[in-house]
């Protein structure tokens, strides 16, 4: 069965280019296009794609708001791959907090685009290694500034950072606090897996460190995500740092 893709971009030439690249790959079919966020939402409801390749800056409703609405819609299981020419940290965080499963720059190669669509279609999250490092470093920095339970909220740089990175109602902002029933429901093994996820390492590397098979790691990861109500391993990284499970520099 082919992976059904919806391409969303306000530039027709860009949409045509993405369509050409993706349609050239066996197992991928571009089933529709949209030129803005509102049209994307309509097309997702009508076409039920597996993956939405979503631009960020578009007239009317932008790609971040469209992503937020699509991922919150229980009637669709479409994964959103954000594609942008802007390598900006605020876009990255807003995309993740909106529920996107991947973030890719438009200057990536055709092969990288195809791989990205395949990765998010099978339910995994995709960030390039350098972007993953930026997520970990920025969230770690943010965690240092965020007040813990019983602490006086910080003003100035810390509050500005929280505002800049999207302190709003979202999949990340709505996560339970440390010590919650969700976190307490993790077994020791699952908590260990969560700590490894926070380092941004692969399942294969986790398997080597834990002396278990990769299939066992995948099972543990799935249980961690399910128990904590997280979409994917990228959001597990954010969770671990924001809730003090792993401290910066640990």
C-alpha positions in Angstrom: 0.0 0.0 0.0 1.4 3.4 -1.0 2.0 6.2 1.5 -0.5 8.9 0.7 0.9 12.4 0.9 -0.6 15.9 0.9 1.7 18.7 -0.1 1.0 22.1 1.4 2.9 25.2 0.2 1.8 28.6 -1.0 4.2 28.4 -4.0 2.9 26.3 -6.9 6.4 25.6 -8.2 7.5 24.3 -4.8 4.4 22.0 -4.7 5.1 20.8 -8.2 8.7 20.0 -7.3 7.8 18.1 -4.2 5.2 16.2 -6.1 7.7 15.2 -8.8 10.2 14.0 -6.2 7.7 12.0 -4.1 5.7 10.5 -7.0 9.0 9.2 -8.5 9.4 6.9 -5.5 7.7 3.5 -5.5 5.3 3.3 -2.5 4.6 7.0 -2.3 1.7 8.8 -3.9 0.9 12.5 -3.7 -2.9 12.5 -3.4 -3.4 16.3 -3.1 -2.1 19.8 -2.7 -3.0 22.9 -0.7 -1.8 26.5 -0.8 -2.6 27.5 2.8 -3.3 26.1 6.2 -7.1 26.3 6.0 -7.1 24.5 2.7 -4.8 21.9 4.2 -7.3 21.1 7.0 -10.1 20.7 4.4 -7.9 18.4 2.2 -6.8 16.3 5.2 -10.5 15.7 6.1 -11.4 14.8 2.5 -8.3 12.8 1.4 -7.1 11.2 4.7 -3.4 11.3 3.8 -0.8 9.4 5.8 1.7 12.3 5.7 1.2 16.1 5.3 4.3 17.9 4.0 3.6 21.3 5.6 5.1 24.7 4.8 5.4 27.2 7.7 4.9 30.7 6.3 1.7 31.0 4.2 -0.9 33.6 3.8 -4.0 33.3 5.9 -3.6 30.4 8.3 0.1 29.4 8.6 1.5 25.9 8.7 2.0 25.9 12.5 -1.6 26.6 13.3 -2.8 24.1 10.6 -0.5 21.5 12.1 -1.9 22.1 15.6 -5.5 21.6 14.3 -4.7 18.6 12.2 -2.8 16.7 15.0 -5.7 17.6 17.5 -8.3 16.1 15.1 -9.2 12.6 16.3 -10.8 11.8 12.9 -7.4 11.7 11.1 -4.1 9.9 11.8 -2.1 12.0 9.4 1.5 12.7 10.5 2.8 16.2 9.8 6.3 16.8 8.3 7.2 20.5 8.5 9.2 21.8 5.6 10.7 25.2 5.7 13.5 27.4 4.3 13.9 29.0 7.8 16.4 27.3 10.1 14.9 29.1 13.1 14.7 27.6 16.6 11.3 29.2 17.3 9.8 27.5 14.3 11.3 24.2 15.4 9.8 24.4 18.9 6.5 25.6 17.7 6.3 22.8 15.1 7.1 20.2 17.8 4.6 21.8 20.3 2.0 21.8 17.5 2.4 18.0 17.2 4.6 17.7 14.1 6.4 14.4 13.7 9.3 15.8 11.7 11.1 19.0 10.7 13.1 19.2 7.5 14.7 22.2 5.7 13.7 22.7 2.1 17.4 22.6 1.0 17.5 18.9 2.0 18.2 16.5 -0.9 15.4 14.6 -2.7 16.6 11.4 -1.0 16.2 13.0 2.4 12.7 14.2 1.6 11.7 10.7 0.5 13.2 9.2 3.6 11.6 11.7 5.9 8.1 10.9 4.5 8.8 7.2 4.9 10.0 7.7 8.5 7.0 9.8 9.7 4.6 7.5 7.8 5.6 4.5 9.9 5.0 6.4 13.1 8.5 7.5 14.0 9.8 11.1 14.5 12.4 12.7 12.3 14.9 15.4 13.1 18.3 15.6 11.7 21.1 14.9 14.2 22.1 18.6 14.4 18.5 19.6 14.9 18.1 17.0 17.6 21.2 18.4 19.4 19.7 21.9 19.3 16.4 20.5 20.8 18.3 18.9 23.6 20.5 21.9 24.3 17.7 24.5 24.1 15.3 22.5 26.2 18.0 21.8 28.8 18.7 25.5 29.0 15.0 26.2 29.3 14.7 23.6 32.0 17.4 25.3 34.0 15.4 28.5 33.9 12.0 27.0 34.6 10.8 27.1 38.3 10.3 23.8 40.0 7.5 23.0 42.4 7.6 25.5 45.3 10.1 27.8 43.6 9.4 31.4 42.9 8.8 31.9 39.1 11.8 33.5 37.4 11.5 36.8 35.6 13.6 38.3 32.8 15.6 35.9 30.5 13.9 32.7 31.7 10.4 34.0 31.2 11.3 35.6 27.9 12.7 32.2 26.7 9.5 30.4 27.7 7.5 33.0 25.8 9.7 32.8 22.7 9.6 29.0 22.5 5.8 28.9 22.7 4.5 28.8 26.3 1.0 28.0 25.2 -1.6 25.2 25.3 0.1 22.4 23.4 1.2 18.8 23.5 4.4 19.8 25.4 2.9 22.4 27.7 0.2 20.1 28.7 2.5 17.4 29.9 2.1 16.2 33.5 4.5 17.5 36.1 7.3 15.4 37.6 5.9 13.0 40.3 2.6 12.7 38.5 0.7 9.3 38.3 1.8 9.1 34.6 5.4 9.4 35.4 5.1 7.1 38.5 3.5 4.4 36.3 6.9 3.9 34.5 8.8 0.8 35.5 12.5 1.2 36.4 13.4 -0.1 33.0 11.1 2.3 31.2 12.4 5.2 33.2 15.9 4.2 32.1 14.8 4.1 28.5 13.3 7.6 28.9 16.7 8.8 30.2 18.4 7.3 27.2 15.9 8.9 24.9 16.8 12.3 26.4 20.3 11.8 25.1 19.0 11.6 21.6 20.5 8.2 20.9 19.0 5.5 18.6 17.2 2.3 19.6 20.3 0.3 18.5 22.5 2.3 20.9 20.0 2.0 23.7 20.0 -1.8 23.1 23.8 -2.0 23.4 23.8 0.0 26.7 21.0 -2.1 28.2 22.3 -5.4 26.9 18.9 -6.3 25.3 17.6 -6.8 21.8 16.4 -3.8 19.7 12.9 -5.3 19.6 12.8 -5.1 23.4 13.9 -1.5 23.3 11.1 -0.7 20.8 8.6 -2.2 23.1 9.9 -0.2 26.1 9.8 3.0 24.0 6.2 2.4 22.9 5.2 1.8 26.5 6.9 5.0 27.7 5.2 7.1 25.0 1.8 5.5 25.7 2.0 5.9 29.5 3.1 9.6 29.3 0.7 10.4 26.5 3.5 11.6 24.1 3.4 11.5 20.3 6.9 10.4 19.6 10.5 10.1 20.9 11.3 13.8 20.1 8.6 14.8 22.6 10.0 12.3 25.1 13.3 14.3 24.9 11.4 17.5 25.7 9.5 15.8 28.5 12.6 14.4 30.2 14.3 17.8 30.3 11.3 19.9 31.2 10.4 17.7 34.1 13.8 17.3 35.6 14.2 13.6 34.8 17.6 14.4 33.2 19.5 17.5 34.3 21.6 19.5 31.9 25.2 18.1 31.8 24.2 14.9 33.5 
